[in-house]
């Protein structure tokens, strides 16, 4: 008698489905010569085994390849951004007025209004620039200095991507590709099994329609 499949043994998610599929395949394999076995049973068993193999082998490989490709592209982006973006020192000219996009000053936080300043800075190309920017100062006053990122012409730009963040994104991309590949394999298996079951039910209905009118009369002489 087979021992019940417990939660502690099975885990959750894909692990449960994988182990269940493997057990199902093993059970069907043991009675492959049983006269009660249908062809579709064997097909389903091989299908489960193939899907399990793809989920355990192909899906992680796809994830690794996607992660490597993403890592290469993102690290190249890191290098490009660090070449084209420059950290310069700006000088506070005055505090800026409330943002024109927010006409109600009560809806803007005091912290945002304090950090929004008009500042001067010199671009990497030597050009003098002035504009309204967000300063990383709690209490900005005229003459205070702070840093900001610009392009080669001194225009404000975002902070360049760092190596650690790029690596994290690459890992997430690889993990997502693995999950997506596994989901596609499992979805394809379920779709094929569903169509096989539908076809089986159709054949049963056809056989029942043929045998239905004479059901129970065989051998009665009527």
JOGIMO-V979870 format. One record per residue. N is the residue number from 0. NEAR is the number of other ideal C-beta (glycine too) atoms within 12 Angstrom. Layout:
{{N,NEAR} {N,NEAR}}
//
This chain:
{{0,3} {1,9} {2,7} {3,10} {4,17} {5,10} {6,11} {7,10} {8,14} {9,19} {10,15} {11,12} {12,15} {13,25} {14,20} {15,20} {16,27} {17,29} {18,24} {19,22} {20,33} {21,25} {22,24} {23,28} {24,28} {25,18} {26,21} {27,27} {28,20} {29,14} {30,17} {31,19} {32,10} {33,13} {34,7} {35,9} {36,18} {37,19} {38,15} {39,22} {40,24} {41,22} {42,24} {43,29} {44,30} {45,24} {46,29} {47,34} {48,26} {49,23} {50,36} {51,31} {52,22} {53,28} {54,35} {55,24} {56,20} {57,21} {58,30} {59,23} {60,20} {61,27} {62,27} {63,22} {64,20} {65,28} {66,27} {67,20} {68,18} {69,26} {70,25} {71,18} {72,19} {73,30} {74,23} {75,18} {76,23} {77,25} {78,18} {79,16} {80,24} {81,20} {82,14} {83,20} {84,28} {85,26} {86,20} {87,31} {88,22} {89,34} {90,27} {91,31} {92,23} {93,19} {94,25} {95,24} {96,16} {97,20} {98,18} {99,12} {100,11} {101,15} {102,11} {103,10} {104,15} {105,10} {106,13} {107,20} {108,14} {109,15} {110,15} {111,21} {112,23} {113,22} {114,26} {115,30} {116,35} {117,22} {118,38} {119,28} {120,33} {121,20} {122,27} {123,22} {124,15} {125,12} {126,17} {127,16} {128,27} {129,21} {130,22} {131,26} {132,32} {133,28} {134,36} {135,24} {136,25} {137,14} {138,17} {139,30} {140,18} {141,17} {142,15} {143,24} {144,21} {145,26} {146,21} {147,35} {148,29} {149,30} {150,24} {151,17} {152,20} {153,27} {154,22} {155,25} {156,23} {157,15} {158,19} {159,23} {160,26} {161,19} {162,19} {163,13} {164,19} {165,27} {166,21} {167,18} {168,24} {169,31} {170,22} {171,20} {172,27} {173,28} {174,22} {175,20} {176,27} {177,29} {178,22} {179,19} {180,29} {181,32} {182,22} {183,20} {184,32} {185,30} {186,18} {187,20} {188,32} {189,20} {190,16} {191,22} {192,25} {193,16} {194,18} {195,24} {196,19} {197,15} {198,17} {199,20} {200,15} {201,14} {202,17} {203,17} {204,14} {205,13} {206,13} {207,14} {208,13} {209,12} {210,14} {211,13} {212,10} {213,13} {214,12} {215,10} {216,11} {217,10} {218,7} {219,8} {220,5} {221,7}}
//
